[in-house]
Amino acid sequence: MTHGSELSVHMRRVLDASRPAVFRALTDPRELARWWGPDGFTIPSAESDLRPGGAYRIAMRPPEGDPFHLVGEFLRVEPPERLAYTFRWEDPDPEDRETVVTLSLHDIGPARSELILDQGDFASERRRALHEEGWSQGLGKLGELLASQRD
């Protein structure tokens, strides 16, 4: 979604899990490795110091090719309702720049949550669209994972 001259991604997903379960899936490196990234990608490693000012580093391996890394710093860690962090690629594409991801969780039932994702401001429409596609596929996998963990 584009807001004026700002290039950002805004998504809303309803997930069949409680806010604490979703927050854990968003922050626990073992859980993250099970769903993170676009279809076909794997996560060989994920490291996280989950606290404001703490760093994270995620290795992503595409279906073909060498792994690359995503790094950043946690800005807000408020379980189970909010998470915000910087997002940048090691060895970035010339069109990349550091963005901020904000994830908000809201209860919508006993074991259902709404996830709101915002990320921006991107340097180009091409990079914004690439991230939107990646998030869409990754959040789809997250939804499947959480649904499969219910009773």
N, C-alpha and C positions, 0 to 999 in steps of 0.2 A: 504494500500500500504506500502510496506517495502522498506526503503532506506538504503542499506548497513546494518549496525548493528542496525540502528534506527528503532523502531517500531512506525509507525504513521498511521493516517487515513488522506486521502486526497479525497475530494469529490467535484464535480461540479454539480450544479443544475441550470436549467433555470426556472425562476418563472414568472408567469403572473401578475406582479405588479411592480410599480416604486420602485426605490431604497429607497425613504423615507418610503413607505408603508412596504417594507421588513424589513428595519432597525427597524421600530416601532414594528413589529411582533416579532423580535428577542430580543427586549429590554423591552417592556412594560409588566409588570407582568401579567396583565389581558389577553393580547394577547398570551403571552407565555404559560399560563395555558390551552389555547385552542388547542395547537398542540404538546407541548413538550413531549418527551419520546417515548419509544417503544409502539407498538400497545397494547391496553388494559390497559395501565397505565393512572392514573389520577394525577392531580396536585392540592392537597388540598390547598397549599399556595405557593406564590412566593414573595420574598422581594428583592428590588434592590435599591442601591444607585449608580446610573449610572453616574460615574465620575472616572477618573483615581485615583486609591487608594481606591475607594468605594467598598463595599462588596455586595455580593448577597447570597441568600439562597433559595433553591427550595426544597419543600417536594414532593417526588414522591411515589405514592401508586401503587404497582403491583396489577394485577387482584386478587391475593390471597395473603394475608399477610399484615404486618404492613408497614406504610410509612417509608421511609428512606430519608436522606437529602444529597443534593449536595451543596457545598459551594465554594466560591472563591472570588477573587479580580479582579476588572477591571484594566487592564494594559493600554489599549488604547481605547478611545471612540471618534470616528471621524465620526459623522453623516454626510451623510448617506452612507459612503463608507467603514469604517473599525471598527471592534470591536475585542478586544483581552482580554482574561481573563484566570486566573488560574482555574483549575477544580479539585476538590478533593471530595471524599466521606467522610462524617462523619462516624466514625466506619468503616474504609475501609477494604476491603478484603486484606489478607496478600500479594496478588500479585499486589495490587494497589499502585500507587504513584501519586503525583500531576502532572498534565499535563497542557499544555497551549493550548487553543483553539484560533485560529485566523479566523475571518470571514471577507471576502472581497466582496464588491458588485460593480458590473460594469453595466452600462447601455448597453442594447443591442437593445433598441427600445423605443418608447414613453411610454409604460407601461409594459416593460419586463426587467428583471434584471438577471444577472448571479451571483450566489452565489458560492464562493470558500470557502471551509472549510478545515482547517488543524488542527489536534490535535496530540500531542505526547509529549514526547517520552514515550511509555508504557513499563512497566516492563516485560510483557510477550505477546506472540502471542495470547494467550487465551483472555487476557483483551483487546488487540487491536481489535480482532474480535468481541467481545461483544459490544464495543463502535461503531464500524462500523455498526453493525446491528441496534443498537439503533438510531444512527444518520440517517441511511437510512430510517427507519420507521418514525421517527419524521419529517424529511424533506419532506417525502411523504405527511404527514398530513398537514405540512405547505403549500405545494403547493396546496393542495385541498382547504384549508382555504382561501388562497389568491385568487384563481380562483373564489371561490364562492362569494367573496366580490366585484368582478367587476360587473359593471352595472347590 
